[in-house]
């Protein structure tokens, strides 16, 4: 059979109007699926941006990872959260209190240089 004798797939169609309707229906279904997929992608992108803005971007040091050149070891750093003003004030207060505790402890020890440290001064024995 030669190329001239072969029928094209379009030549088998008898009802051209029905074929056109099917093509339009298929196109509308594909468009609906594309629109729904685009909405889903946009929802995930919005969610990703919100999560990133509320966590990752709020960190003063972001979490990163680096792969070793000579082995398959993956080295991670830890993210550091930004502290608010009340948190910074509380941390400063706790640091000052701890420094005072240590200085009084060392002052007592210096006064009793020749004496042994009494455990009961620092512990009640229930720790």
C-alpha positions in Angstrom: 0.0 0.0 0.0 1.4 3.3 -1.0 1.3 6.5 1.0 -1.4 7.9 -1.2 -3.7 4.9 -0.5 -3.4 5.2 3.3 -6.2 7.0 5.1 -5.4 9.7 7.6 -6.9 9.3 11.1 -9.1 12.4 10.4 -10.7 10.7 7.4 -12.2 8.0 9.7 -14.3 10.5 11.5 -17.8 10.8 10.2 -19.5 13.1 12.7 -17.2 16.2 12.7 -19.5 18.2 15.0 -19.3 15.6 17.7 -15.6 15.4 17.3 -15.4 19.2 17.8 -17.6 19.0 20.9 -15.4 16.3 22.3 -12.3 18.3 21.7 -13.9 21.4 23.4 -15.0 19.3 26.3 -11.5 17.8 26.7 -10.0 21.3 26.5 -12.4 22.6 29.2 -11.6 19.6 31.5 -7.9 20.1 31.0 -8.3 23.9 31.8 -10.2 23.1 35.0 -7.5 20.6 36.1 -4.7 23.2 35.3 -6.6 25.9 37.2 -7.0 23.6 40.2 -3.4 22.6 40.1 -2.3 26.2 39.9 -4.5 27.1 43.0 -3.0 24.2 44.9 0.6 25.2 44.0 -0.2 28.8 45.0 -1.7 27.6 48.4 1.5 25.6 49.1 3.7 28.6 48.1 1.8 30.9 50.4 2.0 28.4 53.3 5.8 27.9 52.6 6.3 31.7 52.7 4.4 32.1 55.9 6.3 29.3 57.6 9.6 30.7 56.4 8.7 34.2 57.5 7.5 33.1 61.0 10.5 30.7 61.7 13.5 30.8 59.4 13.6 34.5 58.8 13.0 35.3 62.5 16.3 33.6 63.4 19.4 35.8 64.0 21.5 32.8 62.8 19.7 30.6 60.2 20.2 26.8 60.2 22.5 25.6 57.4 24.3 22.4 56.5 27.6 21.7 54.8 28.8 18.4 53.3 32.3 17.4 53.9 34.6 17.2 50.8 36.4 14.1 51.9 33.5 12.0 53.3 29.8 11.8 53.4 29.5 13.7 56.7 26.9 16.4 56.8 27.7 19.2 59.3 24.8 21.2 60.7 24.8 24.4 62.6 21.9 25.4 65.0 19.7 28.3 64.4 19.6 31.0 67.0 16.3 32.7 67.7 16.1 36.4 68.1 15.3 37.4 71.7 12.7 40.0 72.5 13.4 42.9 74.8 11.7 41.3 77.9 13.7 38.1 77.2 16.9 40.0 76.9 16.2 41.8 80.2 15.4 38.5 82.0 18.6 36.9 80.6 20.7 39.8 81.8 19.1 39.7 85.2 19.8 35.9 85.5 23.4 36.4 84.4 24.0 39.1 87.0 22.4 36.9 89.7 24.6 34.0 88.7 27.7 36.2 88.7 26.8 37.4 92.2 26.3 33.8 93.4 29.7 32.8 92.1 31.5 35.8 93.5 30.0 35.2 97.0 31.0 31.5 96.8 34.6 32.3 95.8 34.8 35.1 98.5 33.8 32.5 101.1 36.3 30.0 99.8 39.1 32.6 99.8 38.3 33.5 103.5 38.6 29.8 104.3 41.7 29.0 102.3 43.1 26.6 104.9 39.8 25.1 105.7 38.0 22.4 103.7 34.8 23.4 101.9 31.7 22.3 103.8 29.3 20.6 101.5 26.3 21.6 103.6 26.9 25.2 102.7 26.1 24.4 99.1 23.9 21.4 99.2 21.2 19.9 101.4 22.0 16.4 100.4 18.8 15.7 98.4 20.1 16.5 94.9 
